[in-house]
Amino acid sequence: MVKKSLCGLSADEIYEIIEPTGFTASHSILIANSLYKKHISDISHFDKIPKKLKEVLASIAVSGLIEPLASVVSKDNSVKYLFRTEKGMEFETVYIPDRKRNTVCVSTQSGCRMGCSFCATAKYGFKGNLSAGEIINQIISIPQAEKVTHVVFMGMGEPMDNLENVLKACNIITSEWGLALGSRNVTVSTVGIMPEVEEFLIRSEYNLALSLYSPFSAQRRIAVPAELKHPVRQIIELIKGYPVKKKRRLSIAYVMFKDINDTDKHLEELISVLKNTEIRINLLPYHPVLNEQSCSSSEERLQYFKHNLIISGISASIRKSRGEDISAACGLLAANR
């Protein structure tokens, strides 16, 4: 018999497993707490549950918690971890400490099928979707699990291409029986797949970050193939018109390439698109991937964009790079490194 993995299950789903053997919903909460709050990988060590329940669980299930295969530490104290699923799919996770904010950047797929030209993950190819449990495991099976305050779905893969598992993982992250983080502490990134973005906005209260590259469709479709089927301007219009739930943050990630998307023409178009909206824009330096000839805009150019966006009434910031020396910065994750 193939044993069921507990990690990735909701408290209700755990109850469905134990209810036929006479145990209660309260016991399912204790099991969820042992997994998600206490990060206990051995069922026999689960806290505050009867010995008989431990025996029942051990006969039909495993915790599903798997430690990373390897790790490497950046000079800025970010840590990149390599995980491997039971099916052999590999993916990377990054822990980013920053004073009172400690963020885990999780992957949703092993590889990616979006094919963005500036991303190392695209060059790695697509190996498969990660389950909700494999996503959650990236948070609770690292040594710094107790310190985590924020989770961003910005690792390997396109979250909207694995939406059901992403939403299930988000539910575990924010539920009281789970990791109990606030919904404002969870951000999901996307290059934009229209039906799934709309579904995400309807069904959740988590932050959404849209990766733009260029405000001009003809230029964007060269680097971001998803633009052909899902024009980003339509997605921005959808986001602009969507009611914000519980102060959810809607933002655009704009990676800046020297002489490619950092011209005054691009700046003017960004202002035109985002003016009089609540959408924030985060400017990021570009990190070249293997065999890529492009280079990042200068710090001065990033500051110029930020200044002009702000004086135009648009919320803007520059996101500093973390973990670039260990290939852990934005766009550099690829499990075969």
DOLOZA-75401 format. One record per residue: residue in three letters; x negated, y negated, z negated of N, C-alpha, C, O in turn. Coordinates in pm, whole numbers, padded with zeros to 5 digits, always signed. Example, Ala and Ser with C-alpha at 12.3 -4.5 7.8 and 13.67 -1.06 7.14 Angstrom:
2
Ala-01319+00569-00780-01230+00450-00780-01320+00330-00780-01424+00332-00846Ser-01285+00225-00708-01367+00106-00714-01290-00003-00787-01341-00114-00804
END
This chain:
337
Met-00084+00120+00000+00000+00000+00000-00087-00125+00000-00181-00136-00079Val-00056-00219+00088-00127-00346+00092-00073-00434-00020+00046-00463-00025Lys-00162-00477-00107-00120-00560-00220-00097-00704-00176-00168-00756-00090Lys+00002-00768-00238+00039-00905-00204-00053-01003-00275-00090-00981-00391Ser-00090-01110-00206-00172-01215-00268-00081-01312-00342+00015-01365-00285Leu-00110-01335-00469-00029-01427-00550-00058-01573-00515+00033-01656-00513Cys-00183-01605-00487-00219-01742-00452-00150-01780-00322-00164-01712-00221Gly-00076-01888-00325+00002-01931-00210+00150-01908-00228+00231-01953-00146Leu+00187-01838-00337+00329-01815-00365+00381-01923-00458+00309-01972-00545Ser+00507-01960-00440+00573-02052-00533+00614-01974-00658+00609-01851-00659Ala+00653-02045-00762+00700-01979-00884+00823-01894-00854+00838-01786-00909Asp+00910-01942-00767+01030-01864-00730+00992-01736-00657+01052-01631-00681Glu+00892-01743-00570+00849-01624-00497+00782-01523-00591+00796-01402-00573Ile+00710-01573-00688+00651-01483-00788+00762-01414-00868+00753-01296-00899Tyr+00866-01490-00900+00979-01432-00974+01047-01321-00893+01089-01220-00950Glu+01057-01339-00763+01118-01236-00678+01041-01104-00688+01100-00996-00674Ile+00910-01113-00712+00827-00993-00722+00848-00924-00857+00856-00801-00863Ile+00857-01001-00964+00860-00941-01098+01001-00919-01151+01020-00842-01245Glu+01101-00984-01092+01239-00972-01142+01291-00827-01140+01358-00787-01235Pro+01264-00747-01035+01314-00609-01034+01258-00523-01148+01316-00421-01182Thr+01145-00564-01206+01085-00486-01315+01127-00537-01452+01075-00493-01555Gly+01223-00632-01454+01281-00676-01580+01221-00799-01642+01256-00835-01754Phe+01130-00865-01571+01069-00986-01627+01144-01111-01580+01222-01106-01485Thr+01119-01221-01647+01201-01341-01631+01132-01450-01549+01014-01441-01515Ala+01210-01554-01519+01156-01670-01447+01049-01740-01530+00955-01797-01476Ser+01063-01735-01662+00961-01795-01750+00827-01725-01732+00722-01789-01737His+00831-01593-01712+00707-01521-01689+00643-01563-01557+00520-01570-01546Ser+00725-01592-01456+00669-01634-01326+00598-01769-01339+00498-01793-01272Ile+00650-01856-01425+00585-01985-01450+00448-01962-01515+00351-02029-01480Leu+00441-01870-01611+00314-01840-01678+00212-01784-01580+00094-01815-01588Ile+00258-01701-01487+00169-01646-01385+00116-01758-01295-00003-01765-01266Ala+00208-01846-01252+00168-01959-01168+00068-02048-01241-00028-02096-01181Asn+00091-02070-01370-00002-02152-01449-00140-02089-01456-00242-02159-01446Ser-00144-01957-01475-00273-01888-01481-00351-01904-01351-00473-01920-01352Leu-00279-01900-01239-00343-01916-01108-00383-02060-01080-00500-02090-01058Tyr-00283-02148-01082-00301-02282-01029-00358-02383-01128-00428-02476-01090Lys-00328-02364-01256-00380-02458-01356-00508-02408-01422-00598-02486-01452Lys-00515-02276-01444-00630-02220-01516-00728-02148-01424-00837-02110-01466His-00691-02129-01299-00780-02075-01195-00837-01938-01234-00955-01911-01213Ile-00751-01854-01291-00793-01721-01336-00781-01623-01219-00673-01605-01163Ser-00891-01559-01183-00892-01471-01066-00862-01325-01099-00825-01248-01011Asp-00877-01287-01226-00854-01149-01269-00717-01139-01335-00693-01201-01439Ile-00627-01062-01276-00490-01050-01329-00490-01003-01474-00405-01045-01553Ser-00584-00918-01511-00588-00867-01648-00619-00976-01750-00600-00957-01870His-00668-01092-01701-00700-01204-01790-00594-01314-01785-00610-01419-01849Phe-00486-01292-01712-00379-01393-01708-00333-01426-01850-00324-01339-01936Asp-00305-01554-01871-00280-01604-02006-00132-01595-02045-00044-01629-01967Lys-00108-01550-02167+00024-01555-02232+00131-01467-02167+00250-01493-02183Ile+00091-01365-02093+00191-01275-02037+00171-01134-02094+00059-01097-02127Pro+00277-01056-02105+00269-00923-02168+00176-00828-02092+00158-00839-01970Lys+00117-00735-02166+00028-00637-02106+00100-00558-01997+00042-00529-01892Lys+00226-00522-02021+00303-00445-01924+00316-00521-01793+00307-00461-01686Leu+00338-00652-01799+00351-00734-01678+00218-00739-01604+00216-00733-01481Lys+00108-00749-01676-00024-00746-01612-00043-00616-01535-00096-00615-01424Glu+00000-00506-01596-00015-00374-01532+00071-00366-01406+00026-00315-01303Val+00195-00417-01415+00284-00417-01300+00224-00501-01188+00220-00458-01072Leu+00177-00620-01223+00118-00709-01122-00004-00646-01057-00017-00649-00934Ala-00092-00589-01136-00215-00530-01085-00187-00416-00988-00268-00388-00900Ser-00072-00350-01004-00039-00237-00917+00016-00281-00781+00014-00205-00685Ile+00066-00405-00774+00131-00448-00650+00070-00575-00589+00104-00612-00477Ala-00021-00640-00664-00070-00770-00617-00215-00793-00656-00271-00725-00742Val-00275-00892-00590-00406-00944-00627-00391-01094-00648-00294-01154-00600Ser-00484-01154-00718-00472-01298-00742-00485-01377-00613-00417-01478-00594Gly-00572-01331-00524-00595-01404-00398-00699-01514-00410-00722-01586-00313Leu-00762-01528-00526-00866-01629-00544-01000-01572-00500-01042-01467-00548Ile-01066-01641-00409-01192-01596-00352-01294-01708-00361-01268-01820-00316Glu-01409-01679-00419-01513-01781-00433-01577-01811-00297-01576-01726-00208Pro-01633-01931-00281-01701-01963-00155-01824-01876-00133-01886-01830-00229Leu-01858-01855-00007-01975-01775+00028-02105-01852+00007-02207-01795-00033Ala-02100-01981+00032-02221-02063+00025-02183-02208+00001-02068-02247+00019Ser-02281-02287-00041-02258-02430-00062-02386-02506-00036-02496-02451-00044Val-02372-02633-00005-02488-02720+00012-02451-02858-00042-02340-02906-00021Val-02545-02921-00112-02519-03048-00181-02583-03164-00106-02699-03157-00065Ser-02506-03269-00087-02554-03390-00020-02630-03479-00118-02617-03466-00240Lys-02710-03569-00063-02780-03665-00147-02684-03760-00218-02722-03824-00316Asp-02559-03771-00168-02460-03855-00236-02371-03774-00331-02270-03823-00380Asn-02411-03648-00357-02343-03556-00449-02216-03492-00395-02148-03418-00466Ser-02182-03520-00269-02076-03442-00206-02126-03298-00189-02245-03274-00173Val-02032-03203-00192-02070-03063-00178-01985-02998-00070-01862-03008-00072Lys-02051-02931+00025-01979-02859+00129-01982-02710+00096-02086-02653+00063Tyr-01862-02647+00106-01850-02505+00076-01807-02429+00201-01730-02479+00283Leu-01858-02308+00215-01818-02218+00323-01733-02105+00265-01774-02039+00169Phe-01616-02085+00324-01526-01976+00283-01509-01879+00400-01529-01915+00516Arg-01470-01755+00366-01437-01657+00468-01313-01580+00424-01306-01532+00311Thr-01215-01568+00513-01094-01494+00481-01121-01343+00489-01226-01300+00536Glu-01024-01265+00442-01037-01120+00449-01046-01071+00593-01100-00964+00620Lys-00991-01151+00685-00997-01115+00828-01125-01164+00895-01144-01145+01016Gly-01212-01227+00817-01340-01271+00870-01344-01411+00927-01448-01453+00978Met-01233-01487+00918-01233-01626+00967-01310-01714+00868-01289-01705+00747Glu-01397-01799+00920-01475-01888+00834-01428-02033+00850-01383-02074+00957Phe-01441-02108+00741-01401-02248+00742-01472-02320+00629-01522-02258+00535Glu-01476-02453+00639-01550-02533+00542-01459-02628+00464-01353-02670+00511Thr-01504-02658+00345-01433-02744+00250-01534-02841+00190-01649-02804+00171Val-01493-02964+00161-01586-03061+00104-01528-03120-00025-01413-03163-00030Tyr-01611-03121-00129-01577-03187-00255-01649-03321-00259-01771-03328-00241Ile-01572-03430-00283-01627-03565-00274-01603-03638-00406-01492-03687-00430Pro-01704-03647-00493-01689-03722-00618-01710-03872-00596-01799-03912-00521Asp-01628-03954-00659-01640-04099-00642-01582-04168-00764-01465-04204-00768Arg-01668-04185-00865-01627-04244-00993-01506-04169-01050-01518-04051-01082Lys-01390-04236-01063-01274-04171-01126-01192-04090-01026-01095-04025-01065Arg-01229-04093-00900-01154-04023-00795-01239-03908-00742-01349-03929-00691Asn-01188-03787-00755-01259-03669-00706-01170-03598-00604-01064-03546-00637Thr-01214-03598-00480-01132-03552-00368-01183-03420-00311-01304-03399-00299Val-01089-03332-00277-01124-03212-00201-01066-03228-00060-00946-03252-00043Cys-01153-03214+00039-01112-03219+00180-01095-03075+00227-01194-03003+00242Val-00970-03034+00251-00943-02893+00283-00921-02873+00432-00878-02963+00504Ser-00953-02751+00477-00926-02708+00613-00791-02639+00619-00746-02579+00521Thr-00726-02647+00734-00598-02580+00755-00606-02470+00860-00514-02389+00874Gln-00717-02468+00933-00740-02366+01034-00889-02332+01035-00972-02412+00991Ser-00922-02216+01086-01061-02185+01117-01082-02230+01260-01035-02165+01354Gly-01152-02340+01277-01163-02403+01407-01044-02491+01435-00971-02530+01344Cys-01022-02522+01563-00912-02609+01602-00888-02595+01752-00981-02569+01828Arg-00762-02611+01794-00735-02602+01938-00696-02736+02000-00644-02740+02111Met-00719-02847+01929-00687-02978+01984-00789-03025+02087-00755-03103+02175Gly-00913-02980+02076-01014-03009+02178-01066-03151+02183-01112-03195+02289Cys-01061-03226+02073-01111-03364+02073-01262-03364+02097-01337-03290+02032Ser-01306-03447+02190-01445-03442+02237-01546-03485+02131-01663-03446+02139Phe-01505-03564+02033-01598-03620+01936-01603-03539+01807-01663-03584+01709Cys-01542-03420+01803-01530-03344+01680-01605-03211+01690-01586-03137+01787Ala-01690-03181+01592-01766-03056+01592-01676-02935+01579-01706-02828+01633Thr-01565-02949+01507-01474-02836+01489-01419-02788+01623-01403-02668+01645Ala-01391-02882+01713-01340-02844+01845-01441-02759+01921-01403-02666+01992Lys-01569-02791+01906-01673-02715+01974-01688-02575+01914-01736-02484+01981Tyr-01647-02559+01789-01651-02428+01722-01546-02334+01780-01562-02212+01774Gly-01440-02390+01834-01332-02307+01890-01225-02277+01787-01239-02312+01669Phe-01118-02213+01830-01006-02181+01741-01007-02034+01704-01006-01947+01792Lys-01010-02006+01574-01011-01867+01526-00877-01825+01466-00843-01707+01468Gly-00801-01922+01411-00672-01887+01355-00626-01981+01246-00705-02060+01193Asn-00497-01973+01212-00439-02053+01104-00475-01996+00968-00493-01876+00952Leu-00486-02085+00869-00504-02043+00731-00368-02036+00663-00279-02115+00692Ser-00352-01941+00572-00228-01930+00495-00226-02037+00388-00327-02101+00360Ala-00109-02057+00327-00098-02153+00217-00193-02115+00104-00256-02202+00043Gly-00205-01985+00077-00295-01940-00028-00440-01968+00004-00517-02005-00085Glu-00480-01953+00130-00618-01981+00171-00647-02131+00165-00761-02171+00142Ile-00546-02213+00186-00563-02358+00171-00579-02394+00023-00671-02467-00014Ile-00490-02342-00062-00495-02371-00206-00624-02318-00268-00682-02382-00356Asn-00669-02202-00222-00791-02142-00276-00910-02236-00265-01000-02232-00348Gln-00912-02320-00160-01022-02414-00141-01031-02517-00253-01137-02573-00279Ile-00919-02541-00319-00915-02640-00427-00947-02576-00561-01023-02633-00640Ile-00891-02459-00587-00899-02401-00722-01012-02300-00740-01034-02251-00851Ser-01085-02268-00633-01195-02172-00646-01333-02235-00632-01433-02164-00618Ile-01339-02368-00636-01469-02434-00638-01504-02469-00783-01413-02482-00866Pro-01631-02483-00816-01670-02509-00955-01611-02637-01014-01593-02647-01136Gln-01580-02734-00929-01529-02864-00977-01376-02870-00981-01319-02978-00990Ala-01309-02754-00975-01162-02751-00965-01093-02833-01073-00991-02897-01046Glu-01146-02831-01193-01083-02903-01305-01087-03054-01287-01007-03126-01347Lys-01178-03102-01204-01198-03247-01188-01118-03306-01073-01112-03428-01058Val-01056-03223-00991-00992-03271-00867-00873-03362-00899-00785-03327-00977Thr-00872-03480-00836-00762-03576-00853-00686-03601-00723-00570-03642-00725His-00752-03577-00609-00690-03604-00478-00722-03490-00381-00826-03426-00391Val-00630-03466-00289-00650-03366-00184-00620-03430-00050-00515-03492-00032Val-00712-03414+00045-00689-03464+00180-00700-03347+00278-00794-03268+00273Phe-00603-03338+00368-00602-03235+00472-00673-03294+00594-00609-03331+00693Met-00806-03301+00584-00887-03364+00689-01007-03279+00724-01103-03327+00784Gly-01002-03150+00688-01111-03059+00720-01094-03000+00858-01043-03065+00949Met-01136-02876+00873-01123-02808+01002-00977-02784+01035-00898-02746+00948Gly-00940-02807+01162-00805-02776+01206-00713-02896+01213-00741-03001+01156Glu-00602-02878+01283-00496-02979+01296-00379-02937+01207-00309-02840+01238Pro-00356-03008+01096-00249-02969+01003-00112-02953+01066-00036-02864+01027Met-00078-03038+01165+00055-03028+01226+00067-02905+01316+00177-02869+01358Asp-00045-02840+01344-00044-02716+01422-00027-02594+01330-00023-02480+01376Asn-00016-02620+01200+00003-02515+01100+00095-02571+00990+00069-02554+00871Leu+00202-02637+01033+00281-02722+00944+00344-02646+00828+00341-02695+00715Glu+00402-02530+00851+00471-02459+00743+00376-02424+00630+00410-02442+00513Asn+00258-02375+00662+00161-02343+00558+00109-02468+00489+00081-02466+00369Val+00096-02578+00564+00053-02705+00505+00157-02756+00405+00122-02796+00294Leu+00284-02756+00444+00389-02804+00354+00401-02715+00231+00423-02765+00121Lys+00386-02585+00249+00392-02494+00134+00276-02521+00039+00295-02523-00083Ala+00156-02541+00094+00040-02573+00011+00061-02706-00063+00028-02717-00181Cys+00116-02806+00006+00143-02936-00057+00241-02922-00173+00227-02988-00275Asn+00341-02835-00156+00438-02812-00262+00371-02754-00386+00402-02793-00498Ile+00278-02661-00365+00205-02602-00478+00116-02707-00543+00105-02711-00666Ile+00054-02792-00464-00035-02896-00516+00042-02993-00606-00013-03040-00706Thr+00167-03024-00572+00241-03128-00643+00344-03076-00743+00397-03155-00822Ser+00373-02947-00742+00473-02893-00836+00417-02886-00978+00297-02868-00998Glu+00506-02902-01076+00464-02900-01216+00405-02765-01254+00313-02759-01335Trp+00456-02656-01196+00401-02523-01224+00275-02496-01144+00207-02395-01166Gly+00242-02586-01051+00124-02570-00967+00010-02657-01016-00025-02656-01134Leu-00049-02735-00923-00162-02820-00961-00116-02950-01025-00195-03018-01091Ala+00011-02985-01006+00073-03101-01070+00007-03234-01034+00000-03324-01118Leu-00042-03248-00912-00090-03378-00865+00028-03457-00810+00125-03399-00762Gly+00018-03590-00815+00123-03673-00758+00122-03667-00606+00018-03646-00545Ser+00239-03686-00546+00247-03681-00399+00163-03792-00335+00116-03776-00222Arg+00144-03903-00405+00060-04011-00352-00087-03974-00350-00168-04045-00290Asn-00123-03864-00416-00262-03820-00419-00291-03714-00312-00397-03652-00312Val-00195-03695-00222-00210-03595-00116-00194-03666+00019-00094-03732+00044Thr-00295-03650+00106-00292-03712+00239-00314-03607+00346-00407-03527+00338Val-00228-03609+00447-00238-03515+00559-00273-03594+00685-00206-03691+00719Ser-00378-03550+00753-00427-03618+00873-00382-03545+00999-00364-03423+00997Thr-00364-03618+01109-00321-03557+01234-00368-03639+01353-00385-03761+01342Val-00390-03572+01467-00415-03645+01592-00282-03678+01659-00278-03756+01754Gly-00173-03620+01608-00040-03655+01656+00025-03549+01743-00006-03537+01861Ile+00115-03473+01684+00201-03380+01758+00344-03421+01722+00391-03393+01611Met+00412-03485+01813+00535-03558+01784+00640-03480+01704+00682-03529+01599Pro+00684-03362+01747+00791-03295+01672+00750-03263+01527+00830-03277+01435Glu+00625-03220+01509+00579-03183+01375+00557-03305+01287+00582-03300+01167Val+00509-03416+01346+00495-03539+01267+00631-03584+01215+00645-03621+01098Glu+00732-03580+01301+00867-03618+01258+00918-03523+01150+00979-03567+01052Glu+00894-03394+01167+00935-03295+01067+00865-03321+00934+00927-03312+00827Phe+00737-03354+00940+00660-03386+00820+00719-03506+00747+00734-03504+00625Leu+00753-03610+00822+00809-03731+00762+00945-03703+00698+00977-03759+00593Ile+01025-03618+00760+01157-03585+00707+01149-03501+00581+01221-03525+00484Arg+01060-03403+00583+01061-03301+00479+00966-03328+00362+00966-03252+00265Ser+00887-03433+00370+00787-03453+00264+00777-03598+00222+00835-03688+00283Glu+00700-03619+00114+00674-03754+00063+00524-03782+00058+00481-03877-00008Tyr+00444-03701+00126+00299-03714+00120+00249-03820+00218+00319-03857+00313Asn+00129-03869+00193+00069-03969+00280+00036-03908+00416+00005-03790+00427Leu+00045-03991+00519+00013-03947+00654-00094-04038+00713-00084-04160+00706Ala-00198-03976+00771-00305-04052+00837-00313-04007+00983-00332-03889+01011Leu-00297-04101+01074-00300-04072+01217-00436-04109+01275-00479-04224+01264Ser-00503-04011+01337-00632-04036+01400-00610-04096+01539-00550-04032+01625Leu-00658-04218+01560-00619-04293+01680-00719-04283+01795-00681-04246+01906Tyr-00844-04314+01772-00953-04321+01871-00943-04445+01959-01038-04522+01967Ser-00829-04465+02025-00811-04583+02109-00663-04619+02114-00579-04529+02118Pro-00630-04748+02115-00489-04789+02129-00442-04782+02274-00324-04804+02302Phe-00534-04752+02367-00501-04744+02509-00486-04597+02549-00579-04518+02535Ser-00368-04562+02600-00337-04423+02629-00433-04361+02730-00479-04248+02711Ala-00465-04434+02837-00551-04379+02942-00688-04343+02888-00748-04243+02928Gln-00739-04425+02796-00870-04398+02736-00860-04286+02632-00948-04200+02623Arg-00753-04287+02554-00739-04188+02447-00726-04047+02502-00781-03953+02445Arg-00655-04030+02612-00631-03894+02662-00760-03827+02709-00765-03704+02719Ile-00864-03906+02739-00992-03847+02780-01058-03776+02662-01118-03670+02680Ala-01047-03834+02542-01113-03779+02424-01020-03695+02338-01066-03606+02266Val-00889-03724+02344-00791-03655+02260-00685-03593+02351-00588-03661+02385Pro-00701-03468+02392-00608-03406+02487-00462-03407+02443-00373-03403+02527Ala-00437-03412+02313-00298-03415+02264-00223-03537+02316-00100-03536+02321Glu-00296-03641+02354-00234-03764+02405-00151-03737+02531-00052-03805+02555Leu-00191-03638+02609-00120-03608+02734+00025-03569+02708+00115-03611+02780Lys+00047-03488+02605+00181-03438+02575+00251-03522+02469+00373-03533+02467His+00171-03582+02380+00228-03658+02269+00163-03796+02262+00071-03816+02183Pro+00208-03891+02344+00148-04026+02346+00148-04090+02208+00251-04094+02140Val+00033-04139+02169+00018-04189+02033+00104-04313+02008+00146-04337+01895Arg+00131-04392+02113+00213-04511+02093+00354-04471+02050+00416-04541+01970Gln+00405-04360+02102+00537-04313+02060+00536-04268+01914+00632-04289+01840Ile+00424-04206+01874+00412-04160+01735+00402-04280+01641+00460-04279+01533Ile+00327-04382+01683+00317-04503+01601+00454-04570+01587+00490-04616+01479Glu+00530-04575+01696+00665-04632+01688+00753-04552+01593+00833-04610+01518Leu+00738-04420+01595+00813-04335+01502+00774-04368+01358+00861-04384+01272Ile+00645-04378+01331+00597-04407+01196+00642-04546+01152+00685-04564+01038Lys+00632-04644+01243+00671-04782+01210+00817-04791+01167+00852-04868+01078Gly+00900-04712+01232+01043-04720+01204+01091-04627+01095+01211-04618+01068Tyr+00997-04556+01033+01040-04456+00935+01041-04514+00795+00944-04580+00755Pro+01148-04492+00718+01154-04545+00582+01047-04481+00494+01030-04359+00494Val+00975-04564+00418+00869-04516+00332+00929-04460+00202+01002-04530+00132Lys+00898-04335+00172+00948-04270+00050+00847-04285-00063+00729-04256-00046Lys+00894-04331-00179+00812-04335-00299+00673-04394-00274+00572-04341-00321Lys+00670-04503-00201+00545-04573-00173+00442-04485-00100+00322-04503-00118Arg+00490-04393-00019+00401-04312+00063+00318-04404+00152+00370-04500+00209Arg+00190-04374+00164+00102-04454+00249+00098-04396+00391+00075-04277+00410Leu+00120-04482+00488+00108-04446+00628-00012-04522+00683-00018-04645+00675Ser-00108-04449+00739-00231-04516+00780-00281-04464+00914-00237-04360+00964Ile-00374-04539+00970-00442-04499+01094-00590-04489+01066-00650-04579+01006Ala-00650-04379+01108-00795-04363+01100-00853-04402+01235-00817-04345+01338Tyr-00943-04499+01234-01000-04549+01359-01151-04534+01353-01222-04616+01295Val-01200-04426+01415-01344-04402+01422-01402-04490+01532-01355-04487+01646Met-01506-04568+01497-01554-04670+01589-01682-04628+01663-01782-04590+01602Phe-01674-04636+01798-01783-04599+01887-01838-04725+01954-01761-04806+02007Lys-01967-04740+01952-02031-04858+02011-01998-04870+02159-02020-04778+02238Asp-01944-04987+02195-01914-05024+02334-01806-04935+02399-01785-04943+02520Ile-01740-04853+02321-01635-04767+02375-01497-04809+02326-01406-04831+02406Asn-01482-04821+02194-01351-04863+02140-01365-04975+02039-01277-04995+01956Asp-01477-05049+02045-01498-05158+01948-01506-05295+02014-01566-05388+01960Thr-01445-05308+02132-01447-05436+02202-01337-05528+02150-01247-05485+02077Asp-01345-05656+02187-01241-05750+02148-01106-05710+02207-01001-05734+02146Lys-01109-05648+02324-00984-05602+02387-00916-05496+02300-00794-05497+02284His-00996-05405+02244-00940-05303+02156-00886-05365+02027-00781-05326+01977Leu-00960-05462+01975-00916-05529+01853-00783-05600+01875-00692-05590+01792Glu-00772-05671+01984-00647-05743+02015-00530-05646+02028-00419-05675+01983Glu-00554-05532+02090-00447-05434+02108-00407-05371+01974-00289-05347+01950Leu-00504-05346+01889-00474-05292+01756-00386-05390+01678-00289-05351+01614Ile-00422-05517+01685-00343-05620+01615-00202-05624+01671-00105-05635+01596Ser-00190-05616+01802-00059-05619+01867+00027-05501+01822+00147-05515+01798Val-00035-05384+01812+00039-05262+01777+00079-05260+01630+00188-05214+01597Leu-00007-05310+01542+00013-05291+01398+00067-05414+01325+00102-05405+01207Lys+00073-05527+01392+00118-05649+01324+00263-05634+01277+00347-05576+01347Asn+00290-05686+01158+00424-05682+01096+00470-05540+01064+00589-05510+01066Thr+00374-05453+01034+00408-05319+00987+00340-05297+00851+00256-05377+00809Glu+00376-05190+00785+00311-05155+00658+00202-05049+00680+00153-04990+00584Ile+00165-05027+00805+00064-04926+00834-00075-04983+00808-00109-05091+00856Arg-00154-04910+00731-00290-04951+00698-00386-04891+00802-00359-04784+00856Ile-00496-04960+00830-00597-04904+00920-00729-04887+00846-00781-04981+00786Asn-00782-04766+00852-00911-04735+00792-01014-04721+00904-01002-04635+00991Leu-01115-04806+00901-01222-04806+01000-01335-04715+00953-01378-04723+00838Leu-01382-04627+01042-01486-04532+01005-01600-04534+01106-01575-04546+01226Pro-01724-04524+01060-01835-04511+01154-01832-04372+01219-01785-04276+01159Tyr-01882-04365+01340-01884-04236+01412-02012-04159+01378-02119-04218+01367His-01998-04027+01361-02114-03940+01338-02132-03850+01460-02048-03762+01483Pro-02237-03868+01538-02254-03790+01661-02259-03639+01633-02323-03594+01538Val-02191-03563+01717-02195-03418+01709-02295-03367+01813-02351-03446+01890Leu-02317-03237+01816-02417-03177+01902-02397-03216+02049-02288-03204+02103Asn-02505-03262+02112-02507-03299+02255-02417-03418+02289-02383-03439+02406Glu-02377-03495+02189-02293-03611+02212-02381-03736+02223-02463-03762+02135Gln-02365-03812+02331-02451-03927+02357-02400-04056+02292-02477-04152+02278Ser-02275-04060+02253-02220-04182+02194-02283-04210+02058-02335-04119+01993Cys-02277-04336+02016-02326-04372+01883-02225-04463+01814-02134-04516+01878Ser-02242-04480+01686-02147-04556+01607-02161-04707+01628-02269-04757+01659Ser-02051-04775+01611-02056-04922+01606-02139-04964+01486-02154-04889+01389Ser-02193-05083+01492-02275-05134+01382-02188-05170+01262-02067-05186+01273Glu-02253-05183+01148-02183-05226+01027-02122-05365+01048-02012-05393+01001Glu-02194-05451+01119-02143-05585+01147-02015-05580+01229-01922-05658+01207Arg-02012-05487+01326-01893-05476+01411-01774-05423+01332-01662-05468+01351Leu-01798-05327+01243-01692-05276+01157-01637-05389+01070-01515-05401+01053Gln-01727-05470+01015-01684-05583+00931-01605-05685+01013-01508-05743+00964Tyr-01646-05706+01137-01576-05800+01227-01432-05752+01251-01338-05830+01243Phe-01417-05625+01281-01283-05568+01301-01201-05584+01174-01086-05628+01179Lys-01259-05547+01060-01185-05555+00934-01138-05698+00908-01022-05720+00874His-01228-05794+00923-01194-05934+00895-01079-05982+00984-00984-06043+00934Asn-01086-05954+01112-00983-06002+01204-00850-05930+01185-00744-05989+01205Leu-00855-05804+01148-00730-05733+01117-00663-05793+00994-00542-05816+00993Ile-00743-05819+00891-00688-05872+00766-00628-06011+00786-00519-06040+00737Ile-00699-06099+00859-00645-06235+00878-00523-06234+00970-00451-06333+00980Ser-00502-06121+01036-00382-06106+01120-00267-06043+01040-00161-06014+01095Gly-00291-06023+00911-00185-05971+00824-00179-05818+00819-00078-05763+00774Ile-00285-05750+00864-00287-05604+00865-00381-05554+00757-00496-05598+00748Ser-00334-05463+00675-00417-05405+00570-00526-05320+00635-00497-05230+00714Ala-00652-05349+00600-00764-05279+00664-00877-05257+00566-00898-05337+00475Ser-00949-05147+00585-01065-05118+00501-01167-05041+00582-01135-04984+00687Ile-01291-05040+00534-01398-04961+00595-01427-04844+00502-01459-04863+00385Arg-01416-04724+00553-01443-04605+00475-01589-04567+00490-01636-04544+00600Lys-01659-04562+00378-01800-04525+00384-01816-04376+00410-01730-04296+00372Ser-01926-04341+00473-01952-04201+00505-01997-04126+00381-02070-04180+00297Arg-01954-04001+00369-01999-03914+00262-02042-03780+00321-01973-03724+00406Gly-02155-03731+00276-02201-03598+00315-02253-03585+00456-02259-03474+00509Glu-02293-03696+00518-02341-03688+00657-02465-03602+00668-02483-03531+00767Asp-02553-03607+00567-02679-03531+00572-02660-03380+00564-02752-03304+00593Ile-02539-03335+00525-02511-03191+00520-02401-03153+00618-02336-03050+00604Ser-02380-03241+00718-02275-03219+00820-02139-03199+00755-02064-03110+00793Ala-02109-03284+00657-01982-03276+00587-01896-03400+00608-01786-03408+00555Ala-01945-03496+00685-01871-03619+00709-01761-03594+00813-01753-03487+00874Cys-01678-03695+00832-01565-03685+00923-01608-03637+01062-01696-03696+01124Gly-01545-03529+01110-01570-03479+01244-01685-03383+01257-01713-03335+01366Leu-01754-03352+01144-01875-03270+01153-01857-03127+01103-01951-03048+01111Leu-01739-03091+01053-01722-02957+00998-01713-02852+01109-01634-02863+01202Ala-01797-02749+01096-01796-02636+01188-01863-02519+01118-01981-02526+01086Ala-01790-02413+01095-01835-02306+01004-01956-02228+01053-02012-02150+00976Asn-01999-02247+01177-02113-02170+01227-02244-02244+01210-02345-02203+01268Arg-02245-02352+01134-02369-02427+01113-02463-02352+01019-02572-02400+00990
END
